[in-house]
């Protein structure tokens, strides 16, 4: 379909439909478990892209999505009572069914109208009448657009298919990239190098095409507002992929910057670390693990400390020495900067216990024992509040610390 033949209101409807379906489809696909239901977000993505491109073949994924949503709804409500079916129709797939079938019908009607109109135009006019115009591409603009959103430079150069492919490739890599972070520093470096090479290739391609092309035939999508829409869509997708929910369920890793001295000398202020968000889904929290957890007194804040004792352990501190089940811990990683011993009656810093760690709890302490605000003062950490296990330092002020495994 040629953009000039499409009414403005229909272009707006297609644009809104396309953007919403791409955003919802991506988020749904990320959050959906593998199975038949995953076909719905996949078709939402395809139909959203088809609507944005406004191509004749776009009617097929839209109709397929409408049929699939309807079938899924019918199968879903068969076991329900009439009252439940009405409720389900109103609050779940009912509105989606109406939207998808309405979009399919509108698309079919305009498709028939536009085909007849374009057929008549072909009989009366030459192909050149369809050209929006010719214009030289500016290399700096192509590079700037590629920096803003990978693939947008290619779209600016009139290569929308290549631009979309590059964008999907970079976006997919962005989602998969943190998988390499979860293992070790070598995996981190390897993942970063792959991402850098792909990004530089996309950047170089947009620059090269812009320099080599003397003039291009402007396409309907070579408009500033289309570039802006693509950029906003990229920001929305990036925000969803960067959320803690997606990181926890998909990539399984997250970066942190150390902002306190509670873990000195193991972790210094300014160290940048990677944690494994999925470690404790398959592993038991053990003594000696350095964990990131939600601070019990303010769950919006994350703390990082070392597990000293787990459930049913009997814990005691005598003159700065920690005893677990009657055995003194060997802790070469800690530091004491104050030689003074504070009595238990005055402060719990150097002497406390006997304590028995409750079920599903852990007792944590900082390695900087004399300057750490930890379980000695505010109590235990629930296991379900543990965010993940610290893996390694990927950046630090002292470059000799980069790549160190955290243990």
N, C-alpha and C positions, 0 to 999 in steps of 0.2 A: 504494500500500500504506500502511496506517495503522501507525504505529510500535507502537501497543499490541498489534497482532496478530502482530508479528514477534518470535520468541524472542530473548532477549538474546544468546545465542551467535551467532545469525545476524546480528544487528546488528553485533557485533564483527567477524565475518568480512567483512561488507560494508565496514565502515569501514577495516579493514586493507587489503583488496583495493583499495578506492577510492584511499586515500592513496598506496599504493605505485605504483599504475598512473599516477596523475597526476604524481608525482615522476619516475618512470622515463620516462614518455612525454614530459614536457617536456624532460628532459635529452637523451633520444634524438633528439627532434625538432630540438633546437638543434645537435646534433653530426652529424646525418645530412645527406648531400648530397641535393639534390632528385632525386626519382625515385620508382619504384614502392615501394621499401622505406620511404619516408616515410609510407606509408599505415598501417604498423604502429604507430608512435608516436602518430599522429593518432587511430587507433581506441583506443589505450590511454588517451589523455586522455578521450575520449568515454565509454568504458566505466567509467573511474574515477569520473567525475562522476556517471554513471548509478547506479553502486553506492552512492555517498554519498547520493544523493537517494532511493534505494530505490524507484524508480518502475517500473511494469509494463513500460514501453517499454525499460527498461534491459537486458532480456534480448537485444534485437536487436543492439546494438553488441558485447555480450559474445560472442554466437554468431559474429558476423561476424569478430571478432578471432581467435577460435579457428580458424575456417575459414581465414582469411588466413595465420595463423602455420603451420598444417598444410601449406597449399599451398606456401608459401615454403620450408618445410623439405624437402618432396618435391622441388621443383625444384632446391634447393641440393645435395641429396645424390645426384641421378641420376648425375652423372659419376663419383662416388666408388666405390671398391671396397667390398665388404661390411664389411671391417674398419673402413674410414674412416666408413662409414655408422653403424656401431654407436658408434664414438667420437664422431662428431658428434651423434648422438642423446643421448648421455650428457652431453656438455659444453656443448652449445649450446641448440638449440630443443626438445630432448626434454622437459626440465622445464617449459618455458614452455607447451608443448602440453598437458601433463597438467594444469597449473594452469588454463589457459583453459577446457578442456573440462569439468573438474570444476566450475569456477565456473558455467559455462553450465547443466550438469545440475542442480546444487543450486538455482540460481536458478529454473529451470523447475519443479522439483518444489514449491518453496515458493510459486511464483506460482499454480500450480493449487490448492494447498491454501488459500492466502489468498483467492483469488477465490471459492471455494466458501463459505468462512467468512464473507466480507463480504456475499455474496449473501443468506445466511441472516440475517445481522444486519440488513440493510436491510428485510427483511420484518417483523422484530420490533421494531425500535427506530427512533426518529426520528433525523434527521440531527444533531440537537443533541448526541446522545450521543457523537459523534465529536470534539467540541470539547475540547481539552485544558484550556482556561480562558480567561478574559478578564483583561487587565491593561493598565494605562496604561504607556506608554513614557516613560522618563526622558530628556530631551534631553541632559543631561550625559553619560549613559552612551552614548547613540548617537554623540555627538561623540568620546568617548574611544575607542570601538571603531573608528570611522572613522580616527582618527589612528593607531591600532595597526595596522590593516589596511584599506586602502580597500575599501569594499563591505560590511564587516562591520557597519557601522551600519545599512545597509539590511536586512541579514539580521536584525538585532536588532529592526527595525521590522516584521518579518513579510513582507518583500519579497525573498525569496531569489533569484528570477530577476533582478531588478534588481541585487541585490548581486553576483551572479556576473558579470553583464555589466559592471558598473563595475570589478570586480576585474580581469577579463580586459583591459579597456580600459587601466587604469592599468598593469598588468603589461606589456602589449604596448608601451605608450609608454615604459616604463622600459627595455625591451630596445632599442627603436629610437632612444631619446633620444640616445645617444652618437654616432649617425651624424651629427647636426648639429654635434657638437663637432669633427669631423675637419677642418673646412674653415677656419673663422675665428671670431673672437670674436663677430661678429654672429650666426653660426649657433648659437653657444653660448647667447647671450642669448635668441634666438628659441625654442630648444628648452626652456630653463628656463621661459620665460613660458607656453608651451603646457602643460607639466607642471603648473605652479602653478595655471593656470586650471582644468584638469581636476580636480586634487586639491581645490581650493576648491569646485568645483561638487559633487563627491561629498560633501564635508563639509557644505556648506550644505543639500543635499538630505536627508541623514540628520537634520539638526537640524530642518529645516522639517517633515518628516513626523512626527517625534517630538512636536513642539509641537502640530501640528494634530490629530493623532489622539487622541481622548479615550480610547478603549480599542481594543485589537486582539484578535482571536481568536488565542490562542497556538498556534503550529504545533509539530510534533514536534521541529523543529530549534531552537526557542527555549529552549535549555538551555545552561548555562555551559560544560559540557564540549564542546559543539559549537563554541562560540565559540573555546575554547582550541585545539581541533583545527585549526580554520581558521587561527588565528594561527600555530601551529607549522608548518602546511603552507606558509604564506606565508614564514616564516623560511627553511625548507628550499629553497624555490624561489629566494628572494633570494640565498641563499648560492651556489647553483649558477650563477645568472645573473651574480653578481659575481665569479666565479672568473676567473683570468687566462686560462684556456683559452677560456672563452666570450667574454671581452672581445676576445681576439686574433682569434678566428675569426668573431665576429658583429659586434660594435659597432665594433671597430677603433680605439678610443681609450681612453686611461687618464689619470687625473689623478695628478700628483706634487707633493710639497712639497719645495722646495730646502732642504737641511739643512747645506750646506757653502759655503764662500766660494771654491771653486776656479774658479767661472765669473764672479766679479765682474769688471767692472761689468755684464756682460750679464745675469746672473741673480744676484739678491741672496738672502741667507738669509731664508727666510719667504715667498718668492714661490711661488705655486701655479700650476702649468702643466699644459697638455694636450699629450700626445704622440700621434702617429699611429702605431699599431701595425702598420698594413698598408702603410706607405709603401714599404718596401724589398722588398715582395713583387713590386712592379711597377717599381721604380726602382733605379738603381745608386747606391750610397753615393758621394757626391762631396765633394771638399775644401771645407771651410767649413760643412758640415752640422753642426748641433748634435744629437747623438744620445744616447739612453739605452741603456746596454748592461750586460751582466752582468760584474761586476768579475772579471777572470781569476783572481785569487788567492782569491776567495770568491764563487762564482756565485750565492749566495743574496742578495747585495747588488747593487743597481743604482747605477751611476754615470752622470753626465751630463757630456759634454765635447764639444769641437769636433774634427772630423776635419781633420788637417793634411796628411796624405799617404795615398795609396792604393797598391795593389799595383804593384810595379815602379818606384815613385818613389824617387829618390835624395835622401836627407834629410841636412841638416847644420845645426848651430847655431853661429854665430860671435858671441860677445859679445852674446848675447840676441837676435840677428837670425836668423830661420829662413830657410833656403834650400832650395827644392824644385827639383830638377833644375837646380841652379846659379843659379836666379833668386830674389832676395830677396822674401819675401811682404810684401804691403801689408796690415797688420793694424791698422786703426784701432780695433778693438773691444777690444784687450788693454790691460792695465795692468802697469807695473813699479813696485813700491813700494820696491825696494832698488837704489840706483845702483851698488853694488859689483858688480864682475865676478869671478865665481869661476872659477878655472882648471879645465880639464877633468880634470886629475889629482886634484883634490880633490872635485869634485862635477859631475854632469851637468846641473845646472840651467841654466847659461848657455852651455855649450859641449859639443857632442857630434857624433858622425858621423865619416865618412860612413856612412850606413845605407841599405840597399836594402830597401824594404817587401816582404815575401814575398807570395806568391799568396794571395788570399782573406783578407787581413789589412788593417787600417787602423791608422794611427798617430794617437793623439788627445792633445790637450793642453787644459788649462784656460786660460781667458782671463786669469786672475789668475796670470800666469806665475811670479812669485817665490814663490807660496804654493799651488801645485797639485801634487798627487801623481798623476802621469799616466804616459804611455807612456815618458817619459824614464827612469823608474825600474823599472817592472814589465813593459815590453814592449808588444807589439802586441795588438790586439783582433780576434778572429775575426769575420768578417762574419756568421756564423750566431749570434753572441752579441749582435748588435744588436737591441734590443727595439723601437725606433721612433725617429721624428724629432720633435724638439720643435717645437711650433707657435706657441703664444702664452701669455701670462700672463693667467689669468682672475681672479686675486685676489692682492693684495699689500698690505703695510703702508702703502706709499706709494701712495695711490689714483691718482696720475697714471700709474702703471705698468700699471694694469689695462687689458687689451685690446692691449698691445704685442705685435707679431709678433716671434718670436724668430729672429734672424738674425745 
